Amino acid sequence: MRTTQRSGAPAMSTTLAPAGALRGVTRSFGDTAVLRNLDLTIPRGEIVALLGRSGSGKSTALRILAGLDRDLESGDVHIDGPPAVVFQDSRLLPWRTVAQNVRHGLNRVEVGRAEKSDRVTEILAEVGLEGREGAYPGELSGGQAQRTSLARALVAEPALLLLDEPFGALDALTRRTMHRLLLRLWAHHGLGVLLVTHDVDEAVSLADRVHVLDDGVVGHTETIDLPRGGGETGHHRRLLLDALGVDHTDEDYSI
């Protein structure tokens, strides 16, 4: 169990229901069980990272939480309202402007036209896209496209944000900038966040807890009790690399 909250975390009541949870979930493809009686909880106000080698079930768990995969052999899914999802590719509609793409995130939200416009304006300001409302996806950099995707996800004010390697295609400097943006958005909105990543350093720098999936179950959980942006993370990194079976001498801690 997590015992220490990392600095910058939004204050949340411990009595609140989690933003999302899987309870005893088993999912198979043919004769291959990808998830085996998996228990996973994403508390409100926490960032939870999922690490694991390809085929370990990370993205399957995320898709189940997102409601994109409902073909379970067993188990229950608990979600506090409709979740929002951001993938590695921004999945923006190329014929719509930035503002129109973000407004698309409100299609299932019953609010008036004026409030929709206000929400779009506010979230675009939060992600730093003021002045780009009328741009089309083909005119955006990779970082701007992912900012738009984040804005579209958050404009409906979800309790749970699901991130499937959202920064994997970005260059190193843009990725660091997006990490800082994500932490600001998370702290401001009090989200529960599930981050699927292959990058050990990304998981350690962003998450409160890191779960390592191995053969469809959580094989290791690491609680990161250091201040964000400070503290020596080498100990946590080494333990996670051990759990992943990765050589500590590798400079690239992606799996």
N, C-alpha and C positions, 0 to 999 in steps of 0.2 A: 504493500500500500504506500501511496505517496504521503510523505510526512512533512515536507517543507515546500512551500510555494515559491516558485522562482520570482524574482523581482520583475515588476511590470505586469503581473497577472491581475486581471480584474477581480475585485472582491465579489465573491459569490457565496450565497447561503449553502451550507452543506446539506440542508434539508431538501433542496430542489431535486427533482427527478433529473437523470442524466439527459444530455442533449440527444444521445443515441446509444443503443446497446444491442449486441447480439447475445443470445442466450442458447447455448447448446446447439449451435448451427452446424449442420452437416450438408455439404454440397458436393455432388459428384458429377463428372462428365464421363459418360459411359461407365466403365469399370474402375475409373480412377477417382478416388475421393480427394478433392482439392482442399476442402475444409472438413475437419473432424471434430464434431462436438465443441465448436469454438465459442468461447466466452470473451466478449470484448466490450468495454464500456468507455464512452467518451463523455466525461463530466462537463457540465457547463463551465465556461471560463478556463478550460484547459486545452492545451495542444497535445494531442497524442500522435506519435509517429509509429508507422508500421515499416519495419525493415524485413528483408528476406531475399533470398535468391530468386531468380526467375522461376515461376511455377510454384512458388510457396503458398500462393493464395491471397496475396495482398490486395490486388485489384479486384478479385472476386468478392472479398469481404466488403470493399468499398462499394461495389456495384449493388450488392445486396442491401446495404444501408441506404443507397440512393434510390432503391425501388426499381432498378434496372434489371434485376435478376430475382425472380420470385420462385424459382424451381428448386425448393429445398427438400431434402429428404427428411429433415427434422429440425427443430429449433424454432425460436421466436425472434422477431425483430421489433425493437421498441424505438420509436422516433418521436421527438417533441416537435410536431409540425413538419411541413415539407422541408427537406434539406436542400441545400444548394451545392452544386458540383462545379469544380474547375478542373479541366483536363490539361495535359501537356500542350496540346494544340488548342488555340483559343476558341475554335468552333464558332466564330462570328459569321453572321449572314453577310456575304460580300455585297449584296445589293442594298444594304441598310447602313445608315450612318452610325457613328459611335453612339449618339444619343438614342437612336432608334433601336440599336442592338441592346442597350441597357434597358430601355423601356420594355423590351420583349420579356425581361425577367419579371414584369408585373402583370403578365397576361392572366394569371390565375388569382390575382389579388383584387379583392373587391374594394377599390378606392376610386374616388372621382378623378376626372381628367386633370384638374388643377393640382391635386395632391400628387398624382403620378409625375407631372412635370417638375414639381418641387423636389420630389425624391430623386429623380434623375439628375437634376442640377446639383443637389447636395452630395450625392455619392460620387459624381464625376469630379467635384471639387476635392473630396476626400482622397481620391486616388491620383490627383494631380493632372487631370486631363481638361482643365478649364481652357477654353479656346479651341479644343479639338472636337467639339460636339458634332460638327458638320462633316468631319473627315470620314472617309470610307476605309474599311479594313485594309485594302491594298495600299493605302497611303500611310499606314502605321508601321513603326518599328516593332520588333518582337516584344519588347518590354511594354510598349503602349498597347499592343493587342492583348497582352495578359492583364494589364491594368483594366482594360475594358471588360474582359471576361470576369475579373474580380468584382467590378462594379455591377455587372449584370447579376452576379450571384448574390450580392449583398443588398441590392436595392429592395428586395422583398422582405428584408429583416429576418432571415432564418435564425433558428437557434443552433443549427448544425451546419458547418461548412466542411465539405469533403474535397480534398485536394489530391488528385492523382498525378504525381510528379509534375506539378504545374510550372516549375522553373527549369526542368531538365534540358530544354532546348535553348536556353539563354546563355549568353557569354558570362564569364565569371563576375565582371563588374556589375552587369545588369542584374544578375542573380542576387548579389549582396544587397543592391538597392531594393529589390523586390522582397527580400527577407525583412528588411526594416519596415517596408510598407505593410507587409502582412502582420507584423507584430503590432503596429499602430492600429490597424483595422480591428484586429482581434481584441486588443485592450479596450478600444472605444466601444465596440458592439457587444462585448461579453460573450463571445461565441464559444461553443465547443467546436474544436477543429480536429479532424482526422487527416493526417498527412501521410500519404504513401510515397516512399522515396527509396532509391537505391544508394543514396549518399549518406554515409554515416555521419560526416561532419555537419551536414544540413540538419539531420535528425537531432544531434546533440545540441546544436546552437539554437534550435527553435522550440523543441518539445519539452514538456514537463515530464512525460514518460515515453519511453521507447519500448515497443514490443517487437521481438524478433519472431517471425513466423517460420516454422520448420515443419514441413510435411503436414501442413494444414492445422497446426496447433501452435499456441504461444509457447515457444521453447525457452524464452528468457525475457524478463522485464527489467529495464534499467530506469530508475527514478533519477532525474537530473535535478539536483538540489543546489545548483550554483546560480549566481546572478546572471541574467542574460547580458552578454557583452563583456563578461568578466569572469575571473576564476579559471583555474586550470582544468581543462576538460579531458586531458590525456587519460586519466584513470577510467572515465566512463567510455571513452573511445576504445580503449584496449579491451574492456570487458565485452563490449558489443562486437568487436572484431573476433574475439574468442568464440562468442556465441554463433557467429557467422562462419567460422572456420577460415578466416582470412589472415594472411601473414601480416604481422604488425609492421614489418619493414616496408610494406608497400606504401608509396607516397600518395597514391590515389585511393581514397577510402570509399570508392563506389563499388557496388556488387551487382 
